[in-house]
Amino acid sequence: MVAKFELNESHFRRDVNLVPGLHFLDIMPLLKDREAFKSTVDLLAARVREEFPEGIDYVAGIELRGVPFASALAYALGVGNVVARKKGKLPGLLHSSHYQTEYSFDQLEVQQDAVEPGAKVVVVDDLIATGASFSAVYDCLKKCQASVVGLAVPVEFPAAGGREKLQQSHPDVKLVSLVSLTYRGQKPKYDPADYEKERRDFLDFVSSCKKKDRCDISSAKEQEKVAKES
């Protein structure tokens, strides 16, 4: 039985201005509050058990802020833990997928042997806004032939449209969230020169992947084409 606990805005720090024009949510106050963090994980675990009574095999945490929740949730559920990391951070053969946020163009990777074919996986992050990072991890896990059944997050920003996009693009994926907060993000003024540098760096990385056989060739070719057309 989960003790009565309500996750709310007081557990976070708002309006963290890391990128001009965007206001980030700082989850560190929640992480350092051992009782609030434990209760949050307990609630997520209870919700996941409720939504997936047949059980799951893995949770997959998205770097960086999804990892603490995923690790604790995996322990609470007694399942395996997978980590999706930014490009160039994981060893071995990788599946990769690009994504674009409000302020950057990036790539997430999962090791090719991270899960077995057919494994049921719930992706975990600290929040869902647009759902872009989830879609990238979803693509990676599908290349592992996993069955991605859910996304579990403490925080949801309904105004950012992530839930609707999830329902449209991945109708079989269930979204589990604990609290909805007001979204304060906005499109910043982004210097085209900065984007062009990111695009060149990304193409260089894809080329390196193919030469070193660090990621699957089909994925690299697909992402190279997207980057060149951008």
PyMOL commands that set and color helices and strands:
alter all, ss='L'
color gray80, all
select helices_A, chain A and resi 9-11+28-32+34-51+66-77+132-143+158-160+162-169+192-212+217-229
alter helices_A, ss='H'
color red, helices_A
select strands_A, chain A and resi 13-16+24-26+58-62+80-86+94-100+105-111+120-124+127-128+147-156+174-180
alter strands_A, ss='S'
color yellow, strands_A
deselect
rebuild
show_as cartoon
